Amino acid sequence: MRHVMLVLVIVCLAGCGVETATTAATGAAIKKQEIVQGKKSMNEAQQKVEQAAQQMERARAETEAASK
């Protein structure tokens, strides 16, 4: 009887460890996805800033040309 209880305790504890490892892996996958999405958003924002700077440069050049 004592051995049966010991086996049950070990099985229960092993199950908790598997659940913890699965939860940690899921959390890591979510964080990785957040990082990838953040980098994508940052790249998109950088492209918009560069486009705005180009537009401003074109407008400045046009204004300069028109004033001559």
C-alpha distance (Angstrom), angle and dihedral (degrees) to the residues before:
residue distance angle dihedral
M1 . . .
R2 3.77 . .
H3 3.80 91.4 .
V4 3.80 91.3 50.5
M5 3.82 91.1 54.0
L6 3.80 91.0 47.3
V7 3.79 91.0 51.5
L8 3.81 91.1 48.7
V9 3.80 91.7 50.7
I10 3.81 91.6 49.0
V11 3.81 91.8 48.6
C12 3.81 91.3 49.5
L13 3.79 92.7 48.9
A14 3.80 92.0 46.6
G15 3.80 89.2 51.7
C16 3.80 90.8 53.8
G17 3.79 90.4 51.5
V18 3.78 91.8 52.3
E19 3.79 91.0 49.6
T20 3.81 91.2 49.4
A21 3.79 91.9 49.5
T22 3.80 91.3 48.5
T23 3.80 91.4 49.2
A24 3.80 91.4 49.4
A25 3.80 91.9 48.9
T26 3.79 91.1 49.6
G27 3.80 90.9 49.3
A28 3.80 91.2 50.1
A29 3.81 91.3 50.0
I30 3.81 90.6 51.5
K31 3.82 91.7 49.5
K32 3.80 90.8 49.4
Q33 3.79 90.2 51.9
E34 3.81 90.4 49.3
I35 3.81 90.4 51.7
V36 3.80 92.3 49.3
Q37 3.81 90.9 48.9
G38 3.81 90.8 47.1
K39 3.80 91.5 52.7
K40 3.80 90.1 48.9
S41 3.81 91.0 50.9
M42 3.81 90.7 47.6
N43 3.82 91.7 51.4
E44 3.80 91.3 48.9
A45 3.80 91.2 49.9
Q46 3.80 91.1 48.4
Q47 3.81 90.7 52.1
K48 3.82 90.4 50.6
V49 3.81 90.7 50.7
E50 3.80 91.0 49.9
Q51 3.81 91.2 48.7
A52 3.81 90.8 49.9
A53 3.81 90.8 49.7
Q54 3.81 90.4 50.6
Q55 3.80 90.8 49.8
M56 3.79 90.9 50.2
E57 3.80 90.8 49.5
R58 3.82 91.4 50.2
A59 3.81 91.2 48.1
R60 3.81 90.7 49.2
A61 3.79 91.2 49.5
E62 3.81 91.7 48.3
T63 3.80 91.7 48.6
E64 3.78 90.6 48.3
A65 3.79 92.0 48.7
A66 3.80 92.1 47.9
S67 3.79 92.8 51.6
K68 3.81 93.0 56.0
